[in-house]
């Protein structure tokens, strides 16, 4: 069979190569985390001890420093964490007083839910607006859509979040201002989760929307000017057919490369949005780990973010290869 008809083997080879290349990247990232944390002026021992550290003797502080393992040299701390992580033991979080796997496990699902909903919404709405603008480039709708996109591109996610809370929660009262459940209850029902995730997902989607709008507008607009599309129009095909079956496919190819490049911005935006809306994701754990120099938790969260970026880049390349067989998967 032709290679194009059975791309799975080539996709598996590309995935395997990327996985091998990810190993030194992740090693360098984890070592960089420990190096930066070691050079930080924050003392993890005093952060762990809290108010008790103000009156504790130096001997007690030294003993606590030994128990936490922060009295070891940089290489020793990093190697000890790495070898334990390879066995599934990511250590204990000194700030949250819990195993790192438990801290991440309790929060990661909520962050993934928020990011997935926001990303799907941004892609769907961005594609629709971009195609609408591309059909009449230079027209009133095109100018309005592009102006809105450039305006939202300059708006930080936390500002959009505060504006959304003021409008939808305080003024209109149609959506809750934050959290996961209603006031006075700890039971998270599907209805409550849907109501509480709507506003942060909308804000995060709006923060990602401009890039998809502009990329789709440019790609589809250029495709409409290509000779195959002109030929399809000359043959008398309907404009809808020309758009959906000719211009849209080639015009959306550049958007596939955008998926991977937006993952870092999506993660950063999610951290800010989660903070504004008190969403029970990994944002609070990330902030606490960074400010308290919580080595195990900080390293695990950084590895997780790096792996998400690498996976996003791999996904965009795989989708591009599937959409355009001329590119292939072996390059």
Protein Blocks (a to p, Z undefined) as FASTA:
>chain_A
ZZklmmmlmmmmmmmmmmmmmmmmmmmmmmmmmmmmmmpmbdfklmmnmmmlmmpcfklm
mmmmmmnopmpcfklmmmmmmmmmmnopabjafklopafklmmmmmmmmmmmmmmmmmmm
mmmmmmmmmmmmmmmghiaklmmmmmmmmmmmmpcfklmmmmmmmmmmmmnopacfedjb
dehiabdcfklmmmmmmmmmmmmmmmmmmmmmmmmmmmmmmmmmpmklmmmmmnopafkl
mmmmmmmmmmmmmmmmmmmmmmmmmmmmmmmmmmmnopabfklmmmmmmmnopaklmmmm
mmmmmmmmmmmmmmmmmmmmmmmmmnommZZ
